[in-house]
Amino acid sequence: MLPMVNKTFIPAGEAAPASQIGATMEALAATIGARRGADEASYTHRLLTGSVDTVLKKVMEEAGEVALAAKDVEGWATSSLAAAVALEAAGAVDPADAEPDALSVQLPAEYGQAVDHLRYEAADVVYHLLVILERYGIGLNEFAAELNMRMTEEERPAGAVRLHEEYVRRGK
């Protein structure tokens, strides 16, 4: 494992924000870190200690699945909107029942299922990304600091962790 270097800071006088996603990500990252010491039966252990190509392929695969799932969600939303427009154009919708300039779109159950699938695939990407970060000794605070450095002062939450200037690197 790589030596840990404190690359982040929270400006003096600012308190770190609390959030549910933060607690979940911290628990997941801790679980992934603990699996480094597990036996070969652990999928996460194998990703952390085996060929890096295995986990990199998983990130690419899962990212592709997120893209496909998002296209499914968009497809259901678009087809539902198209169906509503067609019904209105065909006169199947009573104008007296509709608000002016409003179109009633009934999303099918498949739309909700597609959204659920997108969430599932997105969680797979995040899990595998956290495995890569753990593999190379990048903690959640350091990762958060990288994200925070991409925001302006106005956008960044008060108390958000930042990278020390000597660790800010853009591109290769």
VMD Tcl script that draws the C-alpha trace (Angstrom):
set ca {
  {0.00 0.00 0.00}
  {1.20 3.49 -0.79}
  {2.21 5.78 2.08}
  {-0.57 8.15 3.08}
  {0.18 11.85 2.73}
  {-2.13 14.51 4.09}
  {-2.95 16.40 0.89}
  {-6.10 18.14 2.09}
  {-7.25 20.83 4.48}
  {-10.38 22.58 5.70}
  {-9.91 26.32 6.00}
  {-9.59 27.63 9.55}
  {-12.89 28.65 11.07}
  {-14.98 26.46 8.77}
  {-16.78 23.29 9.86}
  {-17.07 20.27 7.62}
  {-20.62 19.66 6.32}
  {-22.47 16.49 7.30}
  {-24.44 14.45 4.77}
  {-26.06 11.05 4.34}
  {-24.14 10.25 1.18}
  {-20.95 11.09 3.03}
  {-21.70 8.59 5.78}
  {-22.59 5.92 3.21}
  {-19.47 6.53 1.14}
  {-17.32 6.47 4.29}
  {-18.82 3.16 5.40}
  {-18.39 1.66 1.94}
  {-14.81 2.91 1.65}
  {-14.00 1.45 5.08}
  {-15.51 -1.90 4.07}
  {-13.50 -1.91 0.84}
  {-10.32 -1.06 2.77}
  {-10.95 -3.84 5.26}
  {-11.35 -6.36 2.45}
  {-7.72 -5.85 1.49}
  {-6.93 -8.25 4.36}
  {-9.65 -10.77 3.46}
  {-8.99 -14.09 1.79}
  {-9.21 -14.93 -1.91}
  {-12.91 -15.76 -1.56}
  {-13.60 -12.01 -1.31}
  {-14.37 -10.38 -4.67}
  {-13.18 -7.02 -3.35}
  {-9.90 -8.53 -2.09}
  {-9.25 -9.99 -5.54}
  {-9.94 -6.59 -7.15}
  {-7.57 -4.86 -4.72}
  {-4.70 -7.33 -4.97}
  {-5.04 -8.97 -8.39}
  {-4.28 -7.61 -11.81}
  {-5.23 -3.96 -12.10}
  {-6.73 -4.76 -15.49}
  {-9.54 -6.70 -13.79}
  {-10.85 -3.73 -11.82}
  {-10.21 -1.29 -14.67}
  {-12.27 -3.46 -17.01}
  {-15.07 -3.52 -14.42}
  {-15.13 0.29 -14.22}
  {-15.32 0.53 -18.00}
  {-18.00 -2.16 -18.18}
  {-20.11 -0.58 -15.46}
  {-19.73 2.91 -16.98}
  {-21.02 1.51 -20.27}
  {-23.95 -0.06 -18.46}
  {-24.76 3.32 -16.84}
  {-24.80 4.90 -20.29}
  {-27.11 2.19 -21.64}
  {-29.39 2.42 -18.61}
  {-29.61 6.21 -18.99}
  {-30.55 5.76 -22.65}
  {-33.31 3.35 -21.56}
  {-34.68 5.95 -19.12}
  {-34.56 8.60 -21.84}
  {-36.22 6.25 -24.31}
  {-39.15 5.55 -21.98}
  {-39.57 9.25 -21.20}
  {-39.36 10.25 -24.87}
  {-41.73 7.53 -26.07}
  {-44.24 8.46 -23.35}
  {-44.08 12.11 -24.37}
  {-44.45 11.14 -28.04}
  {-47.48 9.00 -27.21}
  {-49.10 11.87 -25.29}
  {-48.49 14.28 -28.19}
  {-49.93 11.76 -30.64}
  {-53.03 11.24 -28.49}
  {-53.57 14.98 -28.21}
  {-53.05 15.47 -31.95}
  {-55.52 12.70 -32.69}
  {-58.10 14.39 -30.50}
  {-58.09 11.58 -27.96}
  {-57.55 14.09 -25.16}
  {-60.47 16.31 -24.20}
  {-59.16 19.91 -24.20}
  {-61.63 20.77 -21.43}
  {-59.83 18.32 -19.12}
  {-56.39 19.78 -19.78}
  {-54.79 22.94 -18.46}
  {-53.91 25.49 -21.15}
  {-50.46 24.85 -22.62}
  {-50.12 21.66 -20.56}
  {-49.66 18.15 -21.82}
  {-50.44 15.23 -19.53}
  {-47.79 12.54 -19.80}
  {-48.39 9.23 -18.10}
  {-45.09 7.44 -17.62}
  {-45.36 3.65 -17.84}
  {-44.14 1.30 -15.11}
  {-41.17 0.47 -17.33}
  {-39.93 4.04 -16.89}
  {-39.67 3.56 -13.11}
  {-37.99 0.21 -13.64}
  {-35.48 1.84 -16.00}
  {-34.72 4.54 -13.41}
  {-34.19 1.84 -10.76}
  {-31.82 0.02 -13.10}
  {-29.88 3.24 -13.75}
  {-29.45 3.76 -10.00}
  {-28.25 0.14 -9.63}
  {-25.67 0.51 -12.40}
  {-24.50 3.88 -11.06}
  {-23.87 2.24 -7.67}
  {-21.76 -0.41 -9.44}
  {-19.60 2.31 -11.00}
  {-19.14 4.07 -7.66}
  {-18.23 0.81 -5.89}
  {-15.62 -0.12 -8.50}
  {-14.26 3.44 -8.54}
  {-13.85 3.31 -4.75}
  {-11.96 0.03 -5.14}
  {-9.53 1.73 -7.55}
  {-9.09 4.69 -5.20}
  {-8.40 2.33 -2.27}
  {-5.98 0.30 -4.37}
  {-3.84 3.40 -4.87}
  {-4.23 4.95 -1.44}
  {-6.59 7.78 -2.36}
  {-8.97 8.35 0.55}
  {-12.42 9.88 0.36}
  {-11.25 13.21 1.78}
  {-8.59 13.49 -0.89}
  {-11.11 12.54 -3.58}
  {-13.63 15.03 -2.19}
  {-10.93 17.69 -2.15}
  {-10.29 17.08 -5.85}
  {-14.00 17.55 -6.58}
  {-14.16 20.63 -4.36}
  {-11.21 22.20 -6.14}
  {-13.27 22.12 -9.36}
  {-15.88 24.46 -7.89}
  {-15.70 28.20 -7.48}
  {-15.61 29.69 -3.98}
  {-19.32 30.51 -4.33}
  {-20.23 26.95 -5.35}
  {-18.07 25.11 -2.82}
  {-19.78 24.28 0.51}
  {-18.44 26.01 3.59}
  {-15.91 23.83 5.36}
  {-15.28 21.69 2.29}
  {-11.91 19.97 2.25}
  {-9.40 21.31 -0.31}
  {-6.12 20.15 -1.82}
  {-2.91 21.86 -0.81}
  {-1.68 23.79 -3.85}
  {1.33 21.50 -4.46}
  {-1.06 18.57 -5.07}
  {-3.31 20.35 -7.57}
  {-2.53 18.79 -10.95}
  {-4.64 19.15 -14.06}
  {-4.16 16.59 -16.77}
  {-0.96 14.70 -17.45}
}
mol new
graphics top color blue
foreach p $ca { graphics top sphere $p radius 0.5 }
foreach p [lrange $ca 0 end-1] q [lrange $ca 1 end] { graphics top cylinder $p $q radius 0.2 }
display resetview
